[in-house]
């Protein structure tokens, strides 16, 4: 059985890491898309930095040893999804825009 102090430390550590885990994908998405829209490479690279930090936080969460194997798998799947979403959504937005502008042009 885990004593109260160890349980409190575990909860505090996981809550802090989960807070950062929840914020980093948003920063990644915002800076990646801003970089694409404004054609600024440094903004896109900043977004990639937040994506890399996301992966680092997940690895740190796994390394704490507090998570059960099921939650480790969930965190890994979420991280892969978060890392893949901004470029995929940007490609989708470009495709939709291209399709809509092609249909609006007079023949």
C-alpha positions as MATLAB code, in Angstrom:
seq = 'XXXXXXXXXXXXXXXXXXXXXXXXXXXXXXXXXXXXXXXXXXXXXXXXXXXXXXXXXXXXXXXXXXXXXXXXXXXXXXXXXXXXXXXXXXXXXXXXXXXXXXXXXXX';
ca = [
       0.000    0.000    0.000;
       1.258    3.497   -0.853;
       1.511    5.890    2.078;
      -0.274    9.250    1.950;
       2.839   11.347    1.267;
       3.898    9.165   -1.662;
       0.365    9.200   -3.086;
       0.237   13.006   -2.790;
       3.592   13.285   -4.572;
       2.389   10.965   -7.321;
      -0.822   12.956   -7.849;
       1.039   16.281   -7.811;
       3.600   15.099  -10.351;
       1.038   13.592  -12.708;
      -1.273   16.618  -12.486;
       1.568   18.970  -13.341;
       2.694   16.832  -16.281;
      -0.881   16.369  -17.519;
      -1.436   20.137  -17.414;
       1.624   20.650  -19.605;
       0.544   17.677  -21.758;
      -2.795   19.389  -22.402;
      -1.297   22.800  -23.261;
       1.565   21.879  -25.590;
      -0.513   20.510  -28.508;
      -2.461   23.767  -28.621;
       0.729   25.798  -28.824;
       2.075   23.422  -31.459;
      -1.058   23.776  -33.577;
      -1.288   27.553  -33.260;
       2.342   28.249  -34.120;
       2.443   25.669  -36.911;
      -0.644   27.132  -38.603;
       0.540   30.717  -38.037;
       3.825   29.791  -39.667;
       2.009   28.341  -42.647;
      -0.431   31.245  -43.040;
       2.180   33.973  -42.573;
       4.896   32.048  -44.467;
       7.254   32.342  -41.513;
       9.573   29.384  -41.128;
      10.592   30.348  -37.579;
       6.962   30.175  -36.392;
       6.564   26.729  -37.917;
       9.811   25.622  -36.264;
       8.579   27.016  -32.951;
       5.460   24.895  -33.419;
       7.619   21.844  -34.061;
       9.482   22.671  -30.862;
       6.241   22.518  -28.912;
       5.453   19.197  -30.616;
       8.837   17.845  -29.564;
       8.227   19.101  -26.027;
       4.928   17.205  -26.082;
       6.752   13.981  -26.865;
       9.265   14.738  -24.119;
       6.532   15.295  -21.532;
       4.898   11.992  -22.437;
       8.192   10.181  -22.110;
       8.702   11.846  -18.739;
       5.215   10.765  -17.630;
       5.947    7.195  -18.654;
       9.340    7.292  -16.934;
       7.771    8.262  -13.587;
       6.378    4.741  -13.371;
       3.070    5.983  -11.968;
       1.003    5.047  -15.019;
      -0.456    1.614  -15.628;
       0.288   -0.009  -19.015;
      -3.166    0.870  -20.369;
      -2.594    4.579  -19.694;
       0.884    4.421  -21.172;
      -0.651    3.154  -24.417;
      -3.354    5.833  -24.319;
      -0.765    8.574  -23.813;
       1.356    7.289  -26.703;
      -1.633    7.146  -29.066;
      -2.740   10.646  -28.043;
       0.750   11.989  -28.595;
       0.973   10.495  -32.076;
      -2.412   11.996  -32.908;
      -1.450   15.407  -31.536;
       1.798   15.437  -33.499;
       0.106   14.416  -36.759;
      -2.942   16.702  -36.562;
      -1.645   20.194  -37.471;
       0.072   19.160  -40.734;
      -2.867   16.914  -41.660;
      -5.430   19.626  -40.957;
      -3.367   22.166  -42.892;
      -3.247   19.821  -45.900;
      -7.013   19.283  -45.622;
      -7.681   23.032  -45.437;
      -5.505   23.635  -48.506;
      -7.290   20.894  -50.443;
     -10.719   22.275  -49.541;
      -9.629   25.804  -50.429;
      -8.166   24.658  -53.735;
     -11.352   22.765  -54.586;
     -13.581   25.720  -53.692;
     -11.522   28.258  -55.638;
     -11.504   25.994  -58.698;
     -15.315   25.791  -58.689;
     -15.753   29.551  -58.208;
     -13.701   30.596  -61.248;
     -15.737   31.336  -64.378;
     -15.260   29.038  -67.356;
];
